[in-house]
């Protein structure tokens, strides 16, 4: 048996599989040698990598289409704004027809059922929000770029709020609790469990202020997004493709990458165990994955690793999308059984180092992968996946199929119409600011401040700090007296610190 026949045999699965394309060997496309991923192995996670412009987004689109057609819901993060076309039929041309003929694809222009979302309503999509309580201290520390000590202190603040039944809906609520805990009335509350230093509290408060100043407060609040919406199927049985629009927040990578992790973590602790299913309940594509791991604390990385390791038994497959495998920590990379590696560039010494590191992550093969990976064309990739028995398949250089939906964005008017006609729009479109910690404190006037020197009553009032306003309120005095006698209502949190909600 020749090398090409051995590779082809490694992808000749007997059960249902997702079609990626046809084998490339010695510069020729072999349409009889189809490269595929078994559906039961899609919840063993994967990596789609490659340099900018090599076709990663089209690969995601190709995989998402076939999953949807098989009744599997898909989540896609649309970082560049060109994934919305998955909802519209593609347009044929000579290039598409040529590719379909080469790989023996029966290409038919097809649109797929899609919902469009936007973080905090910044963009065209249905707003996706989280409460501070639901988001949790670990993820919020990543967004606020706190160090390990500050992250631990934030965790203490959340613990206090959880045990006392103080729900944190938005940033105002968190600021109020931090302020209280550093006041004379509040300091004793944390004394027995380590306390909260004034310096650390100051850093947290300044970080919250800077966060708001950048226009990010809208991402936290209610109604909080129910991640079970991502598991829906359309009326025709096809899986819903949930597209999270991110172009409007491209300059806030810490925010959107951490929000993606919140969605995944929330799914993780809400879904029941299903073991090894015939096909996934959901496949989650985590685009720009390197942003998630940049400057991450050990606690954060440990939580990611454990979530990825365990979520497959709940029927969720996760594909990380980035430029090179070295962007993903080794403990996470080891769990990604399916690999689609597009071309890499090797223009600099760092590029060469990344190329060599990438080659080492693949099984031994007959290919000179260093040469292959720098010479792949757009829409070509080096592939290895898990076979039906869980063993890695031979490395296969693959010419990928063409997506059947529109390879580009739909126009803004069509997108707006799709969003506003969604059954979810009325549920999430309008932000709700119900009474919570901040509002309760604001119902009582602040305690008058004693004038210092010759300052007028007016100037003294203007100089009042947030601490004095919050702590001086009658409501906070009442809270300080009663909080010690409240029955603890501690919120159950996941390994990622996200709060379990009552569905």
C-alpha positions in Angstrom: 0.0 0.0 0.0 1.4 3.4 -1.0 1.7 6.3 1.5 -1.3 8.1 -0.1 -3.4 5.0 0.2 -2.4 4.5 3.8 -3.5 8.1 4.6 -6.8 7.6 2.7 -7.5 4.4 4.6 -7.1 6.3 7.9 -10.1 8.5 7.0 -12.4 5.7 5.7 -14.8 5.9 8.6 -17.9 3.7 8.6 -20.1 6.0 10.6 -21.4 9.6 10.0 -18.6 12.1 9.5 -18.1 15.7 8.6 -16.4 16.2 5.2 -13.4 18.6 5.1 -12.0 18.0 1.6 -9.8 15.8 -0.5 -6.2 14.6 0.0 -3.3 16.4 -1.7 -0.4 14.3 -2.6 2.6 15.2 -4.8 0.8 18.4 -5.8 -2.3 16.5 -7.1 -5.7 16.5 -5.5 -7.1 12.9 -5.0 -10.9 13.2 -4.9 -11.3 9.5 -4.0 -9.4 10.1 -0.8 -11.9 12.1 1.3 -10.6 13.7 4.6 -13.3 13.6 7.3 -14.0 14.0 11.0 -16.3 11.4 12.7 -19.2 13.2 14.3 -18.8 11.4 17.7 -15.2 12.8 17.9 -16.2 16.5 17.4 -16.7 16.8 21.2 -13.0 15.8 21.6 -12.3 19.4 20.7 -10.0 20.9 18.1 -7.7 23.6 16.8 -8.0 25.6 13.6 -4.8 27.6 13.1 -2.9 29.5 10.5 -1.6 32.9 9.5 -3.9 35.7 8.6 -5.5 35.3 5.2 -5.0 31.6 4.9 -8.7 30.6 5.1 -9.4 29.9 8.8 -12.7 31.7 8.7 -13.9 29.8 5.7 -12.9 26.6 7.4 -15.1 27.5 10.4 -17.9 28.3 8.1 -17.6 25.0 6.3 -17.6 23.0 9.5 -20.5 25.1 11.0 -22.7 24.5 7.9 -22.3 20.7 8.1 -22.9 20.7 11.8 -26.1 22.8 11.4 -27.3 20.5 8.6 -26.9 17.5 11.0 -29.0 19.2 13.7 -26.0 20.3 15.8 -26.1 23.9 17.1 -23.0 26.0 16.6 -21.5 29.1 18.3 -19.3 31.4 16.2 -17.5 34.5 17.3 -17.4 36.9 14.4 -14.3 39.0 15.1 -13.9 40.6 11.7 -17.5 40.9 10.8 -17.6 38.5 7.8 -19.4 35.4 9.3 -23.0 36.7 9.0 -23.1 35.4 5.5 -23.7 31.9 6.8 -27.4 32.9 7.0 -27.6 33.5 3.2 -27.1 31.2 0.2 -23.6 31.4 -1.4 -22.9 32.8 -4.9 -21.3 30.4 -7.4 -18.5 31.5 -9.6 -15.6 29.8 -11.5 -13.5 29.6 -8.4 -16.2 27.9 -6.3 -17.1 25.6 -9.2 -13.5 24.7 -9.7 -12.9 23.9 -6.1 -16.1 21.8 -5.8 -15.0 19.8 -8.9 -11.5 19.2 -7.6 -12.7 17.8 -4.2 -15.8 16.0 -5.6 -18.2 18.2 -3.7 -21.9 18.5 -4.6 -22.0 22.2 -4.1 -25.5 23.8 -3.6 -26.0 27.4 -2.5 -27.6 27.2 1.0 -28.3 29.6 3.8 -28.4 28.3 7.4 -30.6 29.3 10.4 -28.8 31.9 12.4 -29.2 34.2 15.4 -27.0 37.3 15.7 -25.8 38.7 19.0 -23.7 41.7 20.2 -21.9 42.2 23.5 -23.9 44.7 25.6 -25.9 45.7 22.5 -22.9 47.4 20.9 -23.5 46.4 17.3 -26.4 45.1 15.3 -27.2 41.9 17.3 -29.4 40.9 20.2 -27.6 42.2 23.3 -25.6 39.7 25.4 -25.2 40.8 29.0 -24.0 39.2 32.3 -24.6 40.3 35.8 -21.5 40.9 38.0 -22.7 38.1 40.3 -23.1 35.7 37.4 -19.7 36.7 35.8 -17.8 35.9 38.9 -14.5 37.1 40.4 -12.0 35.1 38.3 -13.3 36.3 34.9 -13.8 39.8 36.1 -10.2 40.0 37.4 -9.1 39.1 33.9 -11.2 41.9 32.4 -10.0 44.4 34.9 -6.4 43.1 34.5 -5.9 42.6 38.3 -2.9 40.8 39.7 -3.1 37.6 41.7 -3.4 39.4 45.1 -6.1 41.7 43.8 -7.9 38.8 42.2 -7.9 37.0 45.6 -9.3 40.1 47.3 -12.0 40.4 44.6 -12.9 36.8 45.3 -13.2 37.7 49.0 -15.6 40.5 48.1 -17.7 38.2 46.0 -17.7 35.6 48.8 -19.0 38.2 51.2 -21.7 39.4 48.8 -22.7 35.8 48.1 -23.0 34.7 51.8 -25.0 37.8 52.7 -27.4 37.6 49.8 -26.2 40.8 48.2 -26.7 40.3 44.5 -24.3 42.3 42.3 -26.1 43.3 39.1 -23.9 46.0 37.6 -20.7 47.9 38.3 -22.4 50.3 40.6 -23.4 47.5 42.9 -19.8 46.1 43.1 -18.4 49.6 43.7 -20.9 50.1 46.6 -19.9 46.9 48.3 -16.2 47.5 47.9 -16.7 51.0 49.4 -18.6 49.6 52.3 -16.0 47.0 53.1 -13.3 49.6 53.4 -15.4 51.9 55.6 -15.3 51.9 59.4 -18.6 50.1 59.5 -17.7 47.5 57.0 -14.1 46.6 57.9 -15.1 44.2 60.7 -17.2 42.2 58.3 -14.1 40.7 56.6 -11.7 40.8 59.6 -12.0 37.1 60.4 -11.3 36.0 56.9 -8.3 38.2 56.0 -9.8 41.7 55.5 -9.6 44.0 52.5 -6.7 46.4 52.4 -7.4 50.0 51.5 -4.7 50.0 48.8 -6.2 46.9 47.1 -9.7 48.3 47.3 -8.4 51.5 45.7 -6.9 49.6 42.8 -10.2 47.7 42.2 -12.2 50.9 42.4 -9.9 52.7 40.0 -10.0 49.7 37.6 -13.8 49.8 37.7 -13.8 53.6 37.0 -11.4 53.1 34.0 -13.5 50.3 32.7 -16.6 52.4 32.8 -14.8 55.4 31.2 -14.0 53.2 28.2 -17.7 52.6 27.7 -17.8 49.1 28.9 -20.4 49.3 31.6 -23.2 48.2 29.3 -21.8 44.7 29.2 -22.9 44.1 32.8 -26.5 44.2 33.8 -29.9 42.5 33.1 -31.5 40.7 31.5 -28.6 38.3 31.8 -28.2 36.1 28.7 -29.4 32.5 29.1 -26.7 30.4 27.5 -29.2 27.6 26.9 -30.3 29.8 23.9 -27.2 28.5 22.2 -28.5 24.9 22.2 -31.6 25.6 20.1 -32.5 24.0 16.7 -34.6 25.6 14.0 -38.1 24.5 13.1 -36.7 22.3 10.2 -34.5 20.4 12.6 -31.2 22.1 11.6 -28.9 23.4 14.3 -29.1 27.1 15.0 -25.9 29.0 14.2 -25.3 31.6 16.9 -23.1 34.4 15.7 -21.6 36.8 18.2 -20.7 40.1 16.5 -17.4 41.5 17.8 -16.1 44.1 15.3 -17.4 47.0 17.5 -15.3 45.7 20.4 -12.2 44.6 18.5 -10.2 47.1 20.5 -11.3 45.5 23.8 -9.7 42.0 23.5 -9.6 41.3 27.2 -13.3 41.9 27.4 -14.6 39.9 24.5 -12.3 36.9 25.0 -13.2 36.7 28.6 -16.9 37.0 27.8 -16.5 34.0 25.4 -15.1 32.1 28.3 -18.0 33.1 30.5 -20.5 31.7 27.9 -18.5 28.4 27.9 -18.2 28.3 31.7 -21.9 29.0 32.1 -22.8 26.1 29.8 -20.4 23.9 31.6 -21.9 24.0 35.0 -25.5 24.0 33.7 -25.5 21.1 31.3 -26.0 17.5 32.5 -23.5 14.7 31.9 -24.2 12.8 28.7 -21.0 10.8 28.2 -20.0 10.0 24.6 -22.9 11.0 22.4 -23.3 10.1 18.7 -23.0 13.8 17.9 -22.4 16.9 20.0 -25.1 19.1 21.7 -23.1 22.1 20.6 -19.8 23.0 19.0 -18.3 26.2 20.3 -15.7 28.0 18.1 -13.4 30.2 20.2 -11.9 32.7 17.8 -8.7 34.8 18.6 -8.0 32.2 21.3 -4.5 33.7 22.1 -6.2 36.7 23.6 -7.8 34.5 26.3 -4.4 33.2 27.4 -2.4 36.4 27.3 -1.4 37.6 30.8 -3.7 35.0 32.4 -3.3 34.1 36.0 -2.6 30.6 37.1 -6.1 30.3 38.5 -7.5 31.4 35.2 -5.5 29.0 33.2 -6.2 26.1 35.6 -9.9 26.9 35.2 -9.7 26.9 31.4 -7.9 23.6 31.4 -10.4 21.9 33.7 -13.4 23.3 31.8 -12.1 22.0 28.5 -11.2 18.7 30.0 -14.6 18.1 31.5 -17.1 19.8 29.1 -16.8 17.1 26.4 -18.7 14.7 28.7 -21.5 17.2 28.6 -21.7 17.0 24.8 -19.9 20.3 23.9 -17.0 20.4 21.5 -14.7 23.4 21.6 -12.5 24.5 18.7 -9.8 27.1 19.5 -9.0 29.4 16.5 -5.6 31.1 16.5 -2.5 31.6 14.4 -0.2 28.9 15.8 -0.5 26.0 18.3 2.0 27.8 20.6 -0.7 30.4 21.3 -2.4 27.7 23.4 -1.0 26.4 26.7 0.3 22.8 26.5 -2.2 21.4 29.0 -5.1 22.8 26.8 -3.4 21.8 23.5 -3.1 18.2 24.7 -6.9 18.0 24.8 -7.5 19.2 21.2 -7.9 16.0 19.3 -8.8 17.4 15.9 -6.4 19.7 14.1 -6.7 21.8 10.9 -3.5 23.8 10.4 -3.5 26.3 7.6 -0.3 27.9 6.2 2.3 29.6 8.4 4.7 32.4 7.5 8.4 32.1 8.2 9.8 35.6 7.6 11.5 36.2 10.9 13.4 34.1 13.5 10.4 34.1 15.7 8.3 32.8 12.8 10.8 30.0 12.2 10.7 29.1 15.8 6.9 29.0 15.8 7.0 26.8 12.6 9.3 24.2 14.2 7.2 24.2 17.3 4.1 23.6 15.2 5.6 20.7 13.4 6.5 19.0 16.7 2.8 19.0 17.7 1.9 16.7 14.8 2.2 12.9 14.6 5.1 11.5 12.5 4.3 11.6 8.8 5.6 11.1 5.3 5.4 14.8 4.7 8.2 17.4 5.1 5.8 19.6 7.2 8.2 22.5 7.6 8.2 22.9 3.8 4.5 22.0 3.4 3.2 24.5 6.0 4.9 27.4 4.4 3.7 26.5 0.9 0.0 25.8 1.5 -2.4 27.8 -0.6 -5.5 29.5 0.6 -8.2 26.9 1.5 -5.5 24.2 2.1 -4.5 22.8 5.4 -2.7 20.0 7.2 -5.2 17.8 9.0 -5.1 15.1 11.7 -8.2 14.1 13.6 -9.3 11.4 16.0 -10.6 8.2 14.3 -13.8 6.4 15.4 -11.8 4.4 18.0 -10.1 7.6 19.4 -6.7 7.1 17.7 -5.0 10.0 15.7 -5.4 9.7 12.0 -2.4 10.0 9.6 -1.4 13.6 8.8 -3.2 14.6 5.6 -2.5 17.7 3.5 -6.0 18.6 2.4 -7.7 20.8 -0.2 -10.8 22.0 1.7 -14.3 22.2 0.4 -16.0 25.5 -0.4 -18.7 26.8 2.0 -22.2 26.7 0.5 -23.3 29.9 2.3 -22.3 33.4 1.4 -18.5 33.9 1.9 -18.8 37.5 3.3 -21.1 39.6 5.4 -24.8 40.2 4.6 -25.8 43.8 4.3 -26.7 45.8 7.4 -30.4 46.2 6.6 -30.8 42.4 6.2 -28.9 41.9 9.4 -31.1 44.4 11.3 -34.2 42.8 10.0 -33.0 39.3 11.1 -32.2 40.6 14.6 -35.5 42.4 15.1 -37.6 39.6 13.8 -36.0 37.1 16.2 -38.1 35.7 18.9 -35.3 36.5 21.4 -35.1 40.2 20.5 -38.0 41.2 22.8 -36.5 39.2 25.7 -33.0 40.8 25.6 -33.2 44.1 23.6 -34.1 46.4 26.5 -31.7 46.7 29.5 -33.4 46.5 32.9 -32.0 48.4 35.9 -34.0 46.9 38.8 -33.4 47.9 42.4 -30.2 46.4 43.7 -27.4 47.4 46.1 -26.6 50.8 44.6 -30.3 51.9 44.2 -31.1 50.8 47.8 -28.3 52.9 49.1 -29.3 55.9 47.1 -32.8 56.0 48.6 -31.4 57.6 51.8 -29.6 61.0 51.6 -25.9 60.8 52.6 -24.9 61.8 56.0 -24.0 65.5 56.2 -20.3 66.0 56.2 -18.8 68.3 58.9 -17.3 71.4 57.3 -13.6 71.6 57.6 -12.2 75.1 58.2 -14.1 77.8 56.5 -15.5 75.6 53.7 -19.1 76.4 52.9 -21.8 73.8 53.2 -22.0 73.8 49.4 -18.3 73.1 48.8 -18.3 70.4 51.5 -21.1 68.7 49.7 -19.3 68.9 46.4 -16.2 67.3 48.0 -18.0 64.3 49.4 -16.3 61.1 48.3 -18.1 58.0 47.1 -17.1 56.4 50.4 -18.8 59.1 52.5 -21.9 59.1 50.3 -22.3 55.4 50.4 -21.3 54.7 54.0 -23.2 57.7 55.3 -26.5 56.6 53.9 -29.2 55.4 56.3 -29.7 52.3 54.2 -26.1 51.3 54.6 -26.3 51.9 58.3 -29.2 49.6 58.4 -27.4 47.1 56.3 -24.3 47.2 58.6 -26.5 46.4 61.6 -28.5 43.6 60.0 -26.0 41.9 57.8 -24.5 39.9 60.6 -27.8 38.4 61.4 -28.9 37.5 57.9 -29.3 33.9 57.0 -26.5 33.0 54.7 -27.6 32.5 51.1 -24.2 31.7 49.5 -24.3 31.4 45.8 -23.0 28.1 44.4 -20.2 28.9 42.0 -18.5 26.8 39.3 -14.8 26.1 39.2 -14.6 29.3 37.1 -16.3 31.3 39.8 -19.5 31.9 37.7 -22.7 31.7 39.6 -25.2 29.0 39.0 -28.5 30.5 38.0 -32.1 29.3 38.7 -33.4 28.3 35.3 
